[in-house]
Amino acid sequence: MQISKKFGQGKTVFSLEVFPPKKDSPVESIYRVLGELTKLNPDFISVTYGAGGNAADHTTCDIASYIQSNYGIDALTHLTCVNSTKEDMDTTLEYLKSQGIMNILALRGDRNPEIEPKKDFTYASNLVEYIKTKGDFHLSGACYPEIHIEASSMEENLEYLKYKVDCGADHLISQLFFDNDYFFNFLEKARNKGITVPIEAGIMPVVNKKQIERMVTMCGASIPSKLAKILQRYEHQEEALRDAGIAYAVEQIMHLVASGVDGIHLYTMNNAYIATKIHEAIFRLL
């Protein structure tokens, strides 16, 4: 089912994100995680793309196909273009199509300073526009409540986002954020800009101080004082920080849902325990 059609049905869409196991880990490890996550009955599960955007690596598609064929849950495959030619992309799209994967989250992908980027695609909007010519794929895109780190202003951030939607993205998932006010302010500006597609709020539970500091550096999100105090107090208490991080995410989600957000997209980091605890606290609210 087309992801965008899941919205507007009288409920808050709830989705999960997983990533393929690292190269030195068996692929079966993600299947064990999926066995637990699918019990949460999410509206869909997104699967991130392999590092480097290697068109020959079908792990993302294989996991997405496994989700759909074994659990009957729609999968959203991430697809990056910064290191791909049009020929690479055609190969990947044909493979996706052969496996019945029609929902794609189109991304530029992170630039690797050690790899010269290809020239066919510069932005995610270029990828969206290209895929639209390649069959009946349904396209989602990313958005940044606290401004993309390469944008000079929120206005420029929204201009690029509007163009991506105009190119064919019919559903958006936000980058992680820890202060709901940033998301609400962004949402208001996006709607005023004429961006009317469903926008899901991306929530990442904080369970590791170094991990979250690395993530916010990469995506430009800020850490509010309330969360900073939690990180400082429980930095060296693994279980305490995990529980505090779950509570913080639950509080965020409760506020977002009560305010009428289109959907909640939970970045699980392949941790079924944390995702389950959060779902237990909020599923009646959805």
MOPEBEL-V493176 format. One record per pair of residues at least 12 apart in sequence whose ideal C-beta (glycine too) atoms are under 8 Angstrom apart, sorted by the first residue. I is the first residue (numbers start at 0). J is the second residue. Records with the same first field share a line. If there is no record, write none. Layout:
I: J ; J
This chain:
0: 73
1: 101 ; 102 ; 137 ; 169
2: 43 ; 73 ; 75 ; 102 ; 137 ; 139 ; 170
3: 137 ; 139 ; 169 ; 170 ; 196 ; 197
5: 42 ; 43 ; 73
6: 170 ; 197 ; 261 ; 262
7: 197
10: 285
11: 256 ; 260 ; 261 ; 262 ; 263 ; 284 ; 285
12: 42 ; 197 ; 199 ; 261 ; 262 ; 263
13: 39 ; 41 ; 42 ; 262 ; 263 ; 265 ; 278 ; 282 ; 285
14: 41 ; 42 ; 43 ; 44 ; 45 ; 75 ; 172 ; 199 ; 262 ; 263 ; 264 ; 265
15: 36 ; 39 ; 41 ; 43 ; 44 ; 45 ; 264 ; 265 ; 267 ; 274
16: 44 ; 45 ; 46 ; 47 ; 264 ; 265 ; 266 ; 267
17: 29 ; 32 ; 33 ; 36 ; 44 ; 45 ; 46 ; 47 ; 62 ; 267 ; 269
18: 46 ; 47 ; 268 ; 269
19: 46 ; 47 ; 49 ; 58 ; 59 ; 62
20: 269
26: 58 ; 61 ; 62
29: 62 ; 269
30: 65
32: 267 ; 269 ; 270 ; 271
33: 62 ; 65 ; 66 ; 70
35: 271 ; 274 ; 275
36: 267 ; 271 ; 274 ; 275
37: 66 ; 70 ; 72
38: 275
39: 274 ; 275 ; 278 ; 282
40: 72
41: 72
42: 73 ; 262
43: 72 ; 73 ; 74 ; 75 ; 102
44: 63 ; 66 ; 72 ; 73 ; 74 ; 75
45: 74 ; 75 ; 76 ; 77 ; 104 ; 172 ; 264
46: 59 ; 62 ; 63 ; 66 ; 74 ; 75 ; 76 ; 77
47: 59 ; 77
48: 76 ; 77 ; 78 ; 79 ; 106 ; 108
51: 82 ; 111 ; 114
52: 79 ; 80 ; 81 ; 82 ; 83 ; 87 ; 108
53: 82
54: 83 ; 87 ; 88 ; 90 ; 91
55: 90
57: 94
59: 76 ; 77 ; 78
60: 76 ; 91 ; 94 ; 95 ; 98 ; 100
61: 98
62: 74
63: 75 ; 76 ; 98 ; 100
64: 98 ; 99 ; 100
67: 99 ; 100
73: 102
74: 100 ; 102
75: 102 ; 103 ; 104 ; 139
76: 95 ; 100 ; 102 ; 103 ; 104
77: 103 ; 104 ; 106
78: 91 ; 95 ; 103 ; 104 ; 105 ; 106 ; 126 ; 130
79: 106 ; 107 ; 108 ; 109
80: 105 ; 106 ; 107 ; 108 ; 117 ; 119 ; 120 ; 123 ; 125 ; 126
81: 107 ; 108 ; 109 ; 110 ; 116 ; 117 ; 120
82: 108 ; 111 ; 114 ; 116 ; 117
83: 117 ; 119 ; 120
84: 117 ; 119
85: 119 ; 120 ; 129
87: 117
88: 119 ; 120 ; 126 ; 129 ; 130
89: 133
92: 130 ; 133 ; 134 ; 136
95: 136
96: 134 ; 136
101: 135 ; 136 ; 137
102: 136 ; 137 ; 139
103: 130 ; 136 ; 137 ; 138 ; 139
104: 138 ; 139 ; 140 ; 141 ; 172
105: 123 ; 126 ; 127 ; 130 ; 138 ; 139 ; 140 ; 168
106: 123 ; 126 ; 140 ; 141
107: 120 ; 121 ; 122 ; 123 ; 126
109: 217
122: 159 ; 163
123: 140 ; 141 ; 163
124: 159 ; 162 ; 163 ; 166 ; 168
127: 140 ; 163 ; 166 ; 167 ; 168
128: 166 ; 167
130: 167
131: 166 ; 167
137: 169 ; 170
138: 167 ; 168 ; 169 ; 170
139: 168 ; 169 ; 170 ; 171 ; 172
140: 160 ; 163 ; 164 ; 168 ; 170 ; 171 ; 172
141: 171 ; 172 ; 173 ; 174
142: 160 ; 171 ; 172 ; 173 ; 174 ; 185 ; 189 ; 198
143: 156 ; 173 ; 174 ; 185 ; 218 ; 219
144: 173 ; 174 ; 176 ; 181 ; 182 ; 184 ; 185 ; 186
145: 174 ; 176 ; 181 ; 185 ; 219 ; 220 ; 221
146: 219
147: 159 ; 219
148: 217 ; 218 ; 219
153: 185 ; 188
157: 188 ; 189 ; 192 ; 194
160: 189 ; 192 ; 194
161: 192 ; 193 ; 194
164: 194 ; 196
168: 196
169: 196
170: 196 ; 197 ; 199
171: 194 ; 196 ; 197 ; 198 ; 199
172: 198 ; 199 ; 201 ; 264
173: 185 ; 198 ; 199 ; 200 ; 201 ; 264
174: 201 ; 218 ; 219 ; 220
175: 201 ; 202 ; 203 ; 214 ; 215 ; 218 ; 220 ; 266
176: 200 ; 201 ; 220
177: 205 ; 220 ; 221 ; 222 ; 223 ; 226 ; 247 ; 251
178: 221 ; 223
179: 251 ; 254 ; 255 ; 258
181: 221
182: 200 ; 255 ; 260
183: 258
186: 198
197: 261 ; 262
198: 261 ; 262
199: 260 ; 261 ; 262 ; 263 ; 264
200: 255 ; 260 ; 261 ; 262 ; 263 ; 264
201: 264 ; 266
202: 248 ; 251 ; 252 ; 255 ; 263 ; 264 ; 265 ; 266
203: 248 ; 265 ; 266 ; 268
204: 244 ; 245 ; 247 ; 248 ; 265 ; 266 ; 268 ; 270 ; 273 ; 277
205: 226 ; 229 ; 230 ; 240 ; 243 ; 244 ; 247 ; 248
206: 240 ; 241 ; 244 ; 245 ; 268 ; 270 ; 273
207: 240
208: 230 ; 234 ; 240
210: 268
211: 230
225: 247
226: 247
229: 243 ; 244 ; 247
241: 273
244: 273
245: 273 ; 276 ; 277 ; 280
248: 265 ; 277
249: 277 ; 280 ; 281
252: 277 ; 281 ; 284
253: 281 ; 284
256: 281 ; 284 ; 285
257: 284
263: 281 ; 285
265: 277
